[in-house]
Amino acid sequence: MPAPIIEARGVSKSFFGNPVLRDVSIALAPGRIHALLGENGAGKSTLINLLSGALVPDSGTIEIDGKPHASLTPAEARRAGVAVVQQELSLTSQLSIAENIGLGAYPRRLGLIDYGTLAERARAVCDMVGLDEDLARPV
């Protein structure tokens, strides 16, 4: 297995004194698709939020490419290739299929959305799952 792109070691997180994660460790390899499964309240969303920089752990370390990050930001995680597909099942009807696929991670050029790259990335994702749709049409 290749070296992990992101790794959490012994991370813990509590909210209002209620421990949600205790001493959790996980290593995620680049170029792989990872799934996190568990019962409601198991801490899945909290762990994903820690790995993506949306939350800071109370203890433990998070490393990207072997470098520790005391307070990982979402921008740092994205630059390292860490992307999160949320569990949200609703789509934004005003946006195209490609825009919905890229929602929250639009490629940019000169501060503007790079629609060409967005379309290429959306097509690659659709090809992976066998979806042949006009990605420019609204949802």
Secondary structure, 3 states (H helix, E strand, C coil): CCCCCEEEEEEEEEECCEEEEEEEEEEECCCCCCCCCCCCCCCHHHHHHHHCCCCCCCEEEEEECCEEECCCCHHHHHHCCCCCCCCCCCCCCCCEHHHHHHCCCCCEECCEECHHHHHHHHHHHHHHHCCCCCCCCEC
